[in-house]
Amino acid sequence: MCHCRNCKKRTGSAFGWSTYFADDQITGTAGDVAVYAIDGANPQQRWFCRNCGSTLFWKMASLPRHTGVAGGCFADNPLGAPSATVANDGRCAWVGLPGDWRTSL
């Protein structure tokens, strides 16, 4: 889970739930997708569904050889429970997390 402003804006929520794969683990994409580029301190590209607008996956300058995938994209085969949390300085005070979670990656 990520509590940075970028993930909050990407999801429209209090945090982002995602997983990252090495680029060589990505075997392909399907469907009608479009890309949106974001400049700034951590430039990135976000691919989204042209039909519904959902963010599907992204690339960030800070993780150049990895692709992030939104947790909600795994609806048919859900991801396991999160076990790490990052950008905790942006975490909403009301978001409680288990004490055994890693607080950085």
N, C-alpha and C positions, 0 to 999 in steps of 0.2 A: 504494500500500500504506500502511496506517495501523497504527501500533504502539501506539495508545492503549489504555487498559484497557477502554474501552467496546467498541471493535472486537474486542478479544481475547475479551471475554465474549460478544459477538454471534456470533462465529464458532466459539468453542471452540478456537481456534488461537493461534498466536504473533503473528498479525497479521490485518488485514482486507484483502481484495482487492475493490475496488469502483470504480465510475465514477459520475460525477454528470452529470445532465442539467438544463438549464433547464426549469422547470415547463411552459413552453409547448411543449417538445419531447415531452412525455409525451402520447401519444395515447389511452391507455386501459389498463385492466387486465382480466384475465380469470381465472376460477376462483374458488374459495371461499376468500377471504382474511379475516383478522381483524387487528385493530390492538392493539398493546401500547404504552402511554404510559410514558415514563421521565422523572422529574423530576430536577432537579439543576442543576449549573452550565451544562450545555448540553442543555436539555430536548429530547426528540425523541419521535417516534412511529415505531414499526416495524410494518410490515405483513408478515404471514407466512402461509404456506399452512396452512389448517385440516386438510388431509389428511396432510401429512408434517411440518409444523412448521418448514420451512425459511424463514429470513428472505428476503424478496423485495426489498423496497425500504423506504426510510425518509425522513423529513423531520427536519431539525435546526434549532434556533433560530439556530445560527451560520451557516447557509446558507439563509436564509429563502425564496429563490426558486428553489431547486434540490431535486432528488430524487436520493437515492443509490440505486444498484442493485447488489446483490451480484454479483461477478464470476462466480460459479458459475451464475447464472441464464442465462448465455449459452452453454449446453451445445451447442446446435445450430449456433450461429454464434459461436465463442469470441472474446472480447476479445483484442486484441493484448497483447503483453508489457507489464507495467507500466513506467512511465518516471519515476515520482515516488514519493517516500516522505515521510511526515509523522509527527509525534509521535515522532521518533527517540529522544527521551529514554526512551521506554518500550520500545525495541527490545531483544529478547533478544540477548545477546552473541554467540550462535552463529549469528545470522541475518546472512549476508554479502550485500552488495548491490553491483551494478556501480558503478564509480566515476563514471560519467557521468550518474547519475540526479539529478534535481532533488531537493533535500532539503526543500522547502516549496512550497506553492502560493500 
